[in-house]
Amino acid sequence: MPFDLLGEKDPRPRVAAAILRNNGDEIHMVQHCRKDGLTYWQLPGGGLYNGEGAEEGVLRELLEETCLQGRVVRWLYSIPYKYGSSTTFLVEIDEGAEAQLGIDPEESERGYRKLIGIAWRPMSEAQESPEVQVMRLCWAICLRYCRDEIPRS
Protein backbone atom coordinates (compact mmCIF):
# COMPACT_ATOMS: atom_id res chain seq x y z
CA MET A 1 0.00 0.00 0.00
CA PRO A 2 1.48 3.43 -0.88
CA PHE A 3 1.96 6.12 1.72
CA ASP A 4 -1.32 7.73 2.71
CA LEU A 5 -0.76 11.48 3.20
CA LEU A 6 -3.69 11.80 5.54
CA GLY A 7 -3.62 8.53 7.46
CA GLU A 8 0.15 8.02 7.40
CA LYS A 9 -0.24 4.23 7.67
CA ASP A 10 2.94 3.13 5.91
CA PRO A 11 6.53 3.95 6.86
CA ARG A 12 7.78 7.23 5.45
CA PRO A 13 11.31 8.50 6.03
CA ARG A 14 11.43 12.01 7.46
CA VAL A 15 14.17 14.66 7.28
CA ALA A 16 14.83 17.80 9.32
CA ALA A 17 17.13 20.82 8.97
CA ALA A 18 19.11 22.04 12.00
CA ILE A 19 20.11 25.65 11.39
CA LEU A 20 22.07 27.23 14.24
CA ARG A 21 23.29 30.73 15.04
CA ASN A 22 24.93 32.56 17.95
CA ASN A 23 27.42 29.76 18.59
CA GLY A 24 24.68 27.15 18.69
CA ASP A 25 22.59 28.96 21.30
CA GLU A 26 19.68 29.48 18.88
CA ILE A 27 17.99 27.14 16.43
CA HIS A 28 15.56 27.94 13.63
CA MET A 29 12.15 26.31 14.14
CA VAL A 30 8.68 26.18 12.60
CA GLN A 31 5.51 26.31 14.69
CA HIS A 32 2.82 23.80 13.74
CA CYS A 33 -0.85 23.61 14.66
CA ARG A 34 -2.76 20.36 14.77
CA LYS A 35 -6.40 20.14 13.75
CA ASP A 36 -7.39 19.99 17.44
CA GLY A 37 -5.64 23.34 18.04
CA LEU A 38 -2.55 22.00 19.83
CA THR A 39 0.57 23.92 18.78
CA TYR A 40 4.19 22.75 18.85
CA TRP A 41 7.60 23.69 17.45
CA GLN A 42 9.68 21.51 15.12
CA LEU A 43 12.76 21.80 12.99
CA PRO A 44 11.92 22.58 9.36
CA GLY A 45 11.37 19.25 7.69
CA GLY A 46 8.97 16.56 6.66
CA GLY A 47 8.47 13.36 4.77
CA LEU A 48 10.47 12.33 1.74
CA TYR A 49 8.78 11.68 -1.58
CA ASN A 50 9.24 8.28 -3.20
CA GLY A 51 12.69 8.14 -4.77
CA GLU A 52 13.81 11.46 -3.25
CA GLY A 53 17.25 11.58 -1.62
CA ALA A 54 17.50 12.71 2.01
CA GLU A 55 19.70 15.75 1.28
CA GLU A 56 17.48 16.81 -1.61
CA GLY A 57 14.40 16.37 0.57
CA VAL A 58 15.69 18.37 3.53
CA LEU A 59 16.48 21.35 1.27
CA ARG A 60 13.04 21.08 -0.40
CA GLU A 61 11.31 21.00 2.99
CA LEU A 62 13.37 23.98 4.21
CA LEU A 63 12.36 26.00 1.14
CA GLU A 64 8.68 25.00 1.40
CA GLU A 65 8.36 25.85 5.11
CA THR A 66 10.68 28.87 5.49
CA CYS A 67 11.38 30.15 1.94
CA LEU A 68 15.11 29.76 2.75
CA GLN A 69 17.74 28.32 0.41
CA GLY A 70 20.15 26.14 2.33
CA ARG A 71 23.26 24.01 1.94
CA VAL A 72 23.68 20.69 3.69
CA VAL A 73 26.84 20.79 5.81
CA ARG A 74 26.60 17.25 7.13
CA TRP A 75 24.43 14.45 8.45
CA LEU A 76 23.94 14.76 12.21
CA TYR A 77 21.86 11.78 13.34
CA SER A 78 18.84 9.58 12.65
CA ILE A 79 16.22 8.69 15.23
CA PRO A 80 13.08 6.54 15.09
CA TYR A 81 9.70 8.22 14.92
CA LYS A 82 6.16 6.96 14.70
CA TYR A 83 6.19 6.38 10.91
CA GLY A 84 9.81 5.29 10.32
CA SER A 85 13.05 7.16 10.83
CA SER A 86 13.83 10.87 11.01
CA THR A 87 17.23 12.07 9.79
CA THR A 88 18.55 15.48 10.81
CA PHE A 89 21.14 17.41 8.83
CA LEU A 90 23.16 20.45 9.82
CA VAL A 91 22.19 23.06 7.22
CA GLU A 92 23.63 26.52 6.67
CA ILE A 93 21.94 29.52 5.12
CA ASP A 94 23.38 32.77 3.83
CA GLU A 95 24.16 35.32 6.53
CA GLY A 96 21.35 37.84 6.69
CA ALA A 97 18.85 35.58 4.89
CA GLU A 98 15.33 36.30 6.11
CA ALA A 99 12.88 33.46 6.59
CA GLN A 100 9.23 33.79 5.63
CA LEU A 101 6.50 31.43 6.68
CA GLY A 102 5.89 29.03 3.83
CA ILE A 103 3.30 26.34 3.35
CA ASP A 104 2.96 22.62 3.78
CA PRO A 105 1.72 21.31 0.40
CA GLU A 106 -0.35 18.72 2.27
CA GLU A 107 -2.37 21.50 3.99
CA SER A 108 -4.92 21.65 1.18
CA GLU A 109 -5.70 17.98 1.77
CA ARG A 110 -6.06 18.53 5.51
CA GLY A 111 -8.40 21.51 5.27
CA TYR A 112 -6.57 23.74 7.79
CA ARG A 113 -3.36 25.75 8.09
CA LYS A 114 -0.65 23.61 9.68
CA LEU A 115 2.33 25.99 9.66
CA ILE A 116 1.65 29.06 11.78
CA GLY A 117 5.01 30.56 12.77
CA ILE A 118 8.78 30.61 12.34
CA ALA A 119 11.38 31.84 14.80
CA TRP A 120 14.92 31.57 16.09
CA ARG A 121 14.44 29.86 19.44
CA PRO A 122 16.93 29.48 22.26
CA MET A 123 18.10 25.87 22.39
CA SER A 124 17.26 25.89 26.09
CA GLU A 125 13.57 26.53 25.28
CA ALA A 126 13.23 24.07 22.40
CA GLN A 127 12.93 20.85 24.38
CA GLU A 128 9.54 19.74 23.04
CA SER A 129 11.12 18.65 19.76
CA PRO A 130 12.74 15.18 19.85
CA GLU A 131 15.19 16.34 17.17
CA VAL A 132 16.32 19.24 19.36
CA GLN A 133 16.65 17.00 22.41
CA VAL A 134 19.08 14.78 20.50
CA MET A 135 20.76 17.87 18.99
CA ARG A 136 21.44 19.33 22.44
CA LEU A 137 22.93 16.05 23.61
CA CYS A 138 25.17 15.84 20.51
CA TRP A 139 26.20 19.48 20.93
CA ALA A 140 27.12 18.95 24.59
CA ILE A 141 29.22 15.89 23.72
CA CYS A 142 30.99 17.78 20.92
CA LEU A 143 31.78 20.69 23.23
CA ARG A 144 33.18 18.35 25.89
CA TYR A 145 35.24 16.54 23.27
CA CYS A 146 36.61 19.82 21.86
CA ARG A 147 37.55 20.93 25.39
CA ASP A 148 39.42 17.63 25.90
CA GLU A 149 37.00 16.60 28.66
CA ILE A 150 36.38 13.31 26.83
CA PRO A 151 39.48 11.10 26.37
CA ARG A 152 40.44 10.44 22.75
CA SER A 153 41.47 6.91 21.92
C-alpha positions in Angstrom: 0.0 0.0 0.0 1.5 3.4 -0.9 2.0 6.1 1.7 -1.3 7.7 2.7 -0.8 11.5 3.2 -3.7 11.8 5.5 -3.6 8.5 7.5 0.2 8.0 7.4 -0.2 4.2 7.7 2.9 3.1 5.9 6.5 4.0 6.9 7.8 7.2 5.4 11.3 8.5 6.0 11.4 12.0 7.5 14.2 14.7 7.3 14.8 17.8 9.3 17.1 20.8 9.0 19.1 22.0 12.0 20.1 25.7 11.4 22.1 27.2 14.2 23.3 30.7 15.0 24.9 32.6 17.9 27.4 29.8 18.6 24.7 27.2 18.7 22.6 29.0 21.3 19.7 29.5 18.9 18.0 27.1 16.4 15.6 27.9 13.6 12.2 26.3 14.1 8.7 26.2 12.6 5.5 26.3 14.7 2.8 23.8 13.7 -0.9 23.6 14.7 -2.8 20.4 14.8 -6.4 20.1 13.7 -7.4 20.0 17.4 -5.6 23.3 18.0 -2.5 22.0 19.8 0.6 23.9 18.8 4.2 22.8 18.9 7.6 23.7 17.4 9.7 21.5 15.1 12.8 21.8 13.0 11.9 22.6 9.4 11.4 19.2 7.7 9.0 16.6 6.7 8.5 13.4 4.8 10.5 12.3 1.7 8.8 11.7 -1.6 9.2 8.3 -3.2 12.7 8.1 -4.8 13.8 11.5 -3.2 17.3 11.6 -1.6 17.5 12.7 2.0 19.7 15.7 1.3 17.5 16.8 -1.6 14.4 16.4 0.6 15.7 18.4 3.5 16.5 21.3 1.3 13.0 21.1 -0.4 11.3 21.0 3.0 13.4 24.0 4.2 12.4 26.0 1.1 8.7 25.0 1.4 8.4 25.8 5.1 10.7 28.9 5.5 11.4 30.2 1.9 15.1 29.8 2.7 17.7 28.3 0.4 20.2 26.1 2.3 23.3 24.0 1.9 23.7 20.7 3.7 26.8 20.8 5.8 26.6 17.2 7.1 24.4 14.4 8.4 23.9 14.8 12.2 21.9 11.8 13.3 18.8 9.6 12.7 16.2 8.7 15.2 13.1 6.5 15.1 9.7 8.2 14.9 6.2 7.0 14.7 6.2 6.4 10.9 9.8 5.3 10.3 13.1 7.2 10.8 13.8 10.9 11.0 17.2 12.1 9.8 18.5 15.5 10.8 21.1 17.4 8.8 23.2 20.4 9.8 22.2 23.1 7.2 23.6 26.5 6.7 21.9 29.5 5.1 23.4 32.8 3.8 24.2 35.3 6.5 21.3 37.8 6.7 18.9 35.6 4.9 15.3 36.3 6.1 12.9 33.5 6.6 9.2 33.8 5.6 6.5 31.4 6.7 5.9 29.0 3.8 3.3 26.3 3.3 3.0 22.6 3.8 1.7 21.3 0.4 -0.4 18.7 2.3 -2.4 21.5 4.0 -4.9 21.7 1.2 -5.7 18.0 1.8 -6.1 18.5 5.5 -8.4 21.5 5.3 -6.6 23.7 7.8 -3.4 25.7 8.1 -0.7 23.6 9.7 2.3 26.0 9.7 1.6 29.1 11.8 5.0 30.6 12.8 8.8 30.6 12.3 11.4 31.8 14.8 14.9 31.6 16.1 14.4 29.9 19.4 16.9 29.5 22.3 18.1 25.9 22.4 17.3 25.9 26.1 13.6 26.5 25.3 13.2 24.1 22.4 12.9 20.9 24.4 9.5 19.7 23.0 11.1 18.6 19.8 12.7 15.2 19.8 15.2 16.3 17.2 16.3 19.2 19.4 16.7 17.0 22.4 19.1 14.8 20.5 20.8 17.9 19.0 21.4 19.3 22.4 22.9 16.1 23.6 25.2 15.8 20.5 26.2 19.5 20.9 27.1 18.9 24.6 29.2 15.9 23.7 31.0 17.8 20.9 31.8 20.7 23.2 33.2 18.4 25.9 35.2 16.5 23.3 36.6 19.8 21.9 37.6 20.9 25.4 39.4 17.6 25.9 37.0 16.6 28.7 36.4 13.3 26.8 39.5 11.1 26.4 40.4 10.4 22.7 41.5 6.9 21.9 
